[in-house]
Amino acid sequence: MFKGPQQDNGGGRTAAKGGCVGMAGPPSTPGVPGTPSTPGTPSVLRAMNDRAALDLLLEHGPLSRTRIGKLTGLSKPTASQLLVRLETAGLVVATGTTEGRPGPNAQLYAVNPRAAYVAGLDVTPHRIRAAVADITGASAGEFELPTPGRRADSVVHQVTEALDGAVKAAGLVQSDVRRVVIGTPGAFDPGTGRLRYASHLPGWHSPTLLDDLAAALPMPVEYENDVNLAAVAEQRLGAARGHQDFVLLWNHGGLGAALVIGGRLHRGWTGGAGEVGFMPVPGTPLVRRVTKANSGGFQELAGGQAVPRLARELGIAVPPGETYIDEAIALLSEASRAADGPYRDLLHAFATGLATGLAAMVALLDPELVVLSGGVLVAGGEPLRGLVQAELAELAAPRPRLVIGSVRDEPVLRGALESALATTRDEVFDTTSR
């Protein structure tokens, strides 16, 4: 179903049976349409102008013909023809006028939100969150499906049920959705199509799963690691905008990283790039057969479970929580407000553990930026970030800037939608053949 090892690991998409796509690709570059077969022809130049105008409307919101002309450098007649062409194609709609602003009234135009819809799914062992967005990126509907205790052989049913819930919430039907991106822990091996590095996700390891999902869903489906999608969200919308080389360190349940090199996700030979929870680090026992143990040095040193353990060692009462993640978030939230005492010691100890693993990563990659994301790291806030930055300066020669991720609301789900939108916009906004 997937290409073999010759796949472009820099982010190229891999075609699969049934119109599916193996991996979600990186965001497209705004203003650059799909590569035309005959550059320089009038139809291609028109399509390039069309795409530039559509990207401006996405960025700025409703614009007048005059404003579009100024931003694109097109003459008024050419801008008028462009808008007529896009309105006829159903890609833009008139939204009102500039009434109330200085100067004569002018018609405003915006991207038609009904031009296309996409969906994203965020999968964990306990639930599936699904959302639908229109072509502008605005949320159209969301749905959450609890999955604890579900039978392992019901994955296809779970996915379709979650997607149906979001589609219905949007007032649509499945056939209205042009593409779906599904985010999961681990990664689907491009050589075998099987999920790796996520033994804790029941039912997702069937060798026929991707074929079964392709048969059950009427639209193209893409699959991506959940942490990679959080990085897509930060690259498109958040703290990593404008950065070509960065690492996103994720800590929420599991410890993982996303690597963006030259503006593109780096997935590795088997999709396992960034599975840093398995990475051996000083201060923890050497774990062998880590995929069987589903653990490793860095996860034990600085994963969410390390926070309650460190707290107990420091004599801090651990607040009750349903999971150790809840406990870690509560402890770090309190520690981030402490000026001194055992809570401050907790923050220092946890920061040292994080910096120990990060030092190896930045020594190898020398990124421009490190984004700290996931509920555990966000709970520590600026105090934790500052301590990790200081520790990292002592442990590694490269000095990347550390920031807290700014996409706080469902970053994995938002990244799935952004990834689906990037591909869909390239398809829908390409007016070369129109």
C-alpha positions in Angstrom: 0.0 0.0 0.0 2.9 2.3 0.7 6.1 3.1 -1.2 9.2 1.4 0.0 12.3 3.0 1.5 12.9 5.2 -1.5 10.1 7.5 -0.2 11.0 11.2 0.2 11.2 11.6 4.0 11.3 15.3 3.7 7.5 15.4 3.6 6.4 14.1 0.2 3.0 12.5 0.1 2.7 8.8 -0.6 -0.2 7.5 -2.8 -2.1 4.6 -1.4 -4.9 2.4 -2.6 -8.5 3.6 -2.8 -7.4 7.3 -3.3 -5.9 7.4 0.2 -2.6 9.2 1.0 -0.1 7.6 3.3 1.3 10.6 5.2 0.1 14.2 5.6 2.5 16.6 3.8 3.8 19.9 5.1 1.9 23.2 4.7 2.1 24.7 1.3 3.8 28.0 0.7 1.2 30.8 0.6 0.9 32.3 -2.9 2.5 29.4 -4.7 0.1 27.2 -6.7 0.8 23.7 -7.9 3.6 23.5 -10.4 2.1 24.2 -13.9 3.1 22.0 -16.8 3.5 25.0 -19.2 4.9 28.0 -17.2 4.4 31.4 -18.7 1.3 30.8 -20.7 -1.7 33.2 -20.2 -3.8 30.5 -18.4 -0.9 29.8 -16.0 -0.3 33.4 -15.3 -4.0 33.9 -14.6 -4.0 31.0 -12.3 -1.0 32.4 -10.4 -2.8 35.7 -10.0 -5.9 33.9 -8.9 -4.0 32.0 -6.2 -2.2 35.2 -5.0 -5.6 36.9 -4.6 -7.1 34.0 -2.8 -4.2 33.8 -0.4 -4.5 37.5 0.3 -8.2 37.1 1.1 -7.4 34.3 3.5 -4.8 36.4 5.2 -6.6 39.7 5.3 -10.3 38.8 5.2 -12.7 40.7 2.9 -11.0 43.1 0.4 -12.2 45.5 -2.2 -11.2 45.2 -5.9 -9.0 48.3 -5.5 -7.3 46.8 -2.5 -6.7 43.5 -4.2 -5.2 45.4 -7.1 -2.8 47.3 -4.9 -1.7 44.2 -3.0 -1.2 42.1 -6.1 0.1 44.9 -8.4 -2.7 44.2 -10.9 -4.5 46.9 -12.8 -8.1 47.7 -11.9 -9.5 46.0 -15.1 -7.3 42.9 -14.5 -8.4 42.8 -10.8 -12.0 43.1 -11.9 -11.7 40.3 -14.4 -9.9 38.1 -11.7 -12.8 38.6 -9.3 -15.4 37.9 -11.9 -13.5 34.7 -12.8 -13.2 33.6 -9.1 -16.8 34.4 -8.3 -18.0 32.4 -11.3 -15.9 29.5 -10.2 -17.5 29.7 -6.7 -14.2 30.5 -5.0 -15.1 34.0 -3.8 -18.4 35.7 -2.8 -19.4 39.3 -2.4 -19.8 40.1 1.3 -21.0 43.7 1.5 -19.5 47.1 1.0 -17.1 49.5 2.6 -20.0 51.7 3.8 -19.0 53.7 6.8 -15.3 53.9 5.7 -13.7 57.0 4.2 -14.2 57.4 0.4 -16.9 56.0 -1.9 -18.5 52.7 -1.1 -16.8 49.7 -2.7 -17.9 46.0 -3.0 -16.0 43.6 -0.7 -15.1 40.1 -1.6 -14.1 37.1 0.5 -13.1 33.5 0.0 -16.3 31.4 -0.3 -16.3 29.2 2.8 -18.4 26.6 1.1 -15.9 26.0 -1.6 -14.6 22.9 0.2 -14.5 21.3 3.7 -11.9 19.2 5.4 -11.8 17.1 8.6 -9.2 16.3 11.2 -9.1 13.5 13.8 -7.0 13.4 17.0 -6.7 9.8 18.2 -5.6 8.7 21.7 -6.2 5.4 23.6 -9.1 7.0 25.5 -11.0 9.1 22.9 -11.2 10.4 19.3 -11.8 14.1 18.7 -13.0 15.1 15.2 -13.5 18.4 13.7 -14.6 19.8 10.3 -13.4 23.2 8.9 -14.4 25.1 5.8 -11.8 26.2 3.3 -11.1 29.4 5.2 -10.1 27.4 8.3 -13.1 28.3 10.3 -14.5 25.5 12.5 -17.8 24.1 11.2 -18.4 21.3 13.6 -16.7 19.1 16.3 -17.4 15.8 18.0 -15.7 13.7 20.7 -16.1 9.9 20.9 -14.9 8.2 24.2 -13.1 5.0 23.4 -11.9 3.4 26.7 -12.7 -0.3 26.8 -13.7 -0.4 23.2 -12.9 -3.6 21.3 -9.7 -3.5 19.3 -11.4 -4.7 16.2 -13.8 -1.7 16.1 -11.2 0.9 15.0 -12.9 1.5 11.6 -16.2 1.9 13.2 -14.8 4.3 15.8 -13.2 6.5 13.1 -16.4 6.6 11.0 -18.5 7.3 14.0 -16.3 10.2 15.2 -16.1 11.6 11.7 -19.9 11.3 11.2 -20.4 13.1 14.5 -18.3 16.1 13.4 -19.9 16.1 9.9 -23.4 16.1 11.3 -22.4 18.9 13.8 -21.4 20.9 10.8 -24.7 20.3 9.1 -23.0 18.4 6.3 -22.8 14.8 4.9 -19.6 12.8 4.5 -19.4 13.4 0.7 -19.0 17.2 1.5 -15.7 16.5 3.1 -12.8 16.6 0.6 -10.0 15.2 2.7 -9.4 13.8 6.2 -6.1 13.9 8.2 -5.9 11.5 11.2 -3.3 12.1 13.9 -2.2 9.2 16.1 0.7 8.5 18.5 3.6 6.7 16.7 3.8 6.5 13.0 2.7 4.3 10.1 5.7 2.7 8.6 5.9 3.8 4.9 7.3 0.4 4.0 4.7 -1.8 5.6 1.7 0.5 6.4 1.7 -0.7 10.0 1.6 1.5 13.0 4.9 1.6 15.0 6.0 3.2 18.3 2.5 3.1 19.7 1.8 -0.2 21.3 -0.6 1.5 23.8 -3.1 2.2 21.0 -5.3 -0.9 20.8 -6.6 -2.0 17.4 -4.5 0.3 15.3 -1.8 -2.3 14.5 -3.8 -4.5 12.1 -1.9 -5.0 8.8 -5.1 -4.3 6.9 -6.2 -1.3 8.8 -5.3 1.4 6.2 -7.0 -0.6 3.5 -10.1 -1.1 5.7 -10.3 2.6 6.4 -9.8 3.4 2.7 -12.7 1.2 1.9 -14.9 2.7 4.6 -14.4 6.4 3.8 -15.3 8.1 0.6 -12.6 10.7 0.6 -8.7 10.7 0.6 -7.3 10.0 4.0 -3.9 11.0 5.3 -2.1 9.8 8.5 0.4 11.7 10.6 2.1 11.5 13.9 0.2 13.6 16.5 3.3 15.5 17.7 4.1 16.3 14.0 0.7 17.8 13.7 1.2 20.0 16.8 4.3 21.3 15.0 2.3 22.0 11.9 -0.2 24.0 14.0 2.7 26.1 15.5 4.3 26.6 12.1 1.1 27.7 10.5 -0.5 29.6 13.3 1.7 29.9 16.4 5.1 30.4 17.9 7.0 28.8 15.0 5.6 31.0 12.2 8.4 32.2 10.0 10.9 29.6 11.3 12.4 27.0 9.0 14.4 24.9 11.5 12.8 24.1 14.8 12.1 21.3 17.2 8.8 20.9 19.0 9.1 19.0 22.3 5.8 17.6 23.4 4.9 16.3 26.8 1.4 15.2 27.4 1.0 11.5 28.2 4.1 10.6 26.2 7.3 12.5 25.6 8.0 13.1 21.9 9.4 15.6 19.4 8.7 16.9 15.9 11.6 18.0 13.7 11.2 20.7 11.1 14.2 21.1 8.9 14.3 23.6 6.0 10.6 24.3 6.6 9.6 20.6 6.2 8.7 17.9 8.6 11.5 15.3 8.9 9.9 11.9 9.6 12.8 9.5 9.2 13.2 6.2 7.4 10.3 4.4 9.2 8.4 7.5 10.4 10.1 7.3 13.8 12.1 10.5 13.8 11.2 12.4 17.0 10.4 9.3 19.1 12.7 10.7 21.8 10.9 9.1 24.7 13.0 6.0 23.9 16.3 8.0 23.9 18.9 6.8 26.4 20.0 9.7 28.6 22.2 10.0 31.7 20.5 9.5 35.0 18.3 6.6 34.1 18.9 2.9 33.6 19.6 1.7 30.1 16.4 0.2 28.8 16.7 -2.6 26.2 13.9 -3.6 23.8 12.4 -0.2 24.4 9.5 -0.8 22.0 8.4 -3.8 24.0 8.7 -1.9 27.2 7.1 1.2 25.6 9.4 3.3 27.6 13.0 4.6 27.6 15.5 6.8 29.4 14.2 10.3 28.4 10.5 9.3 29.1 11.5 8.1 32.6 13.6 11.1 33.3 11.4 13.9 32.1 8.0 12.5 31.1 4.9 13.4 32.9 5.2 10.5 35.3 8.5 12.0 36.6 6.8 15.0 38.1 4.8 13.2 40.8 7.8 11.1 41.6 10.0 14.1 42.1 7.4 15.8 44.2 7.2 12.8 46.6 11.0 12.8 46.9 10.8 16.5 47.9 8.1 15.9 50.4 5.3 17.6 48.4 1.8 16.2 48.7 0.6 15.0 45.2 -2.9 16.2 44.5 -5.3 13.5 43.4 -5.9 13.1 39.7 -7.3 10.6 37.4 -3.9 10.1 35.7 -0.3 11.0 36.4 -0.7 13.7 33.7 -3.4 15.4 35.8 -1.1 15.2 38.8 1.8 16.6 36.9 -0.2 19.5 35.5 -1.5 20.4 38.9 2.0 20.2 40.5 3.7 22.3 37.8 1.0 24.9 37.8 1.6 25.4 41.5 5.3 25.3 41.1 5.2 27.9 38.4 3.8 30.4 41.0 6.3 29.5 43.7 9.3 31.9 44.4 11.2 29.4 46.5 10.8 26.3 48.7 10.2 22.7 47.6 7.9 23.6 44.7 10.8 25.7 43.2 13.1 22.7 43.8 10.6 20.6 41.9 10.7 23.0 38.9 14.5 23.0 38.9 14.8 19.2 39.0 12.2 18.8 36.2 13.9 21.4 34.1 17.3 19.7 34.5 15.7 16.4 33.3 14.2 18.1 30.2 17.4 20.0 29.4 19.4 16.7 29.6 17.5 15.2 26.7 17.2 18.5 24.8 21.0 18.9 24.9 21.5 15.8 22.8 18.8 16.9 20.4 20.1 20.4 19.8 23.7 19.2 19.6 22.7 17.0 16.7 20.2 19.3 14.9 21.3 22.9 15.9 17.7 24.2 15.5 16.8 27.9 15.4 14.0 27.4 17.9 12.6 24.9 20.4 8.9 25.0 21.0 7.7 23.5 24.3 4.2 22.1 23.9 1.7 19.7 25.5 -0.2 20.1 28.8 2.7 19.3 31.1 5.2 21.8 29.7 2.6 24.5 29.2 1.6 24.1 32.9 5.2 25.0 33.9 4.9 28.2 31.9 7.5 30.8 31.7 9.3 29.9 34.9 9.9 26.3 33.6 10.9 27.6 30.1 13.5 30.0 31.7 15.0 27.3 33.8 15.3 24.9 30.8 16.8 27.6 28.7 19.5 28.3 31.4 20.2 24.6 31.9 20.5 24.0 28.1 23.0 26.8 27.8 25.2 24.9 30.3 24.8 21.5 28.6 24.9 22.2 24.8 27.0 24.3 22.5 24.1 25.4 20.2 21.9 28.1 21.8 18.4 27.8 20.3 15.7 30.1 21.7 13.1 28.3 23.7 9.4 29.4 23.6 6.1 28.0 25.0 3.8 26.9 22.2 1.0 29.4 21.5 -1.5 27.0 20.0 -3.1 25.9 23.3 -6.5 24.7 22.2 -6.3 21.2 20.6 -3.0 21.7 18.8 -3.0 18.2 17.3 -6.5 18.6 16.0 -5.7 22.1 14.7 -2.6 20.7 13.0 -4.6 18.0 11.3 -7.0 20.6 9.9 -4.2 22.8 8.8 -2.5 19.9 7.0 -5.7 18.9 5.3 -6.4 22.6 4.3 -2.9 23.0 2.8 -3.4 20.1 0.3 -7.1 21.0 -0.4 -6.4 24.6 -1.1 -3.7 23.6 -3.6 -6.3 21.5 -5.4 -9.3 23.8 -5.1 -7.5 27.1 -5.7 -5.7 25.8 -8.9 -7.7 27.5 -11.7 -5.3 26.5 -14.5 -7.8 24.3 -16.2 -10.8 26.5 -15.6 
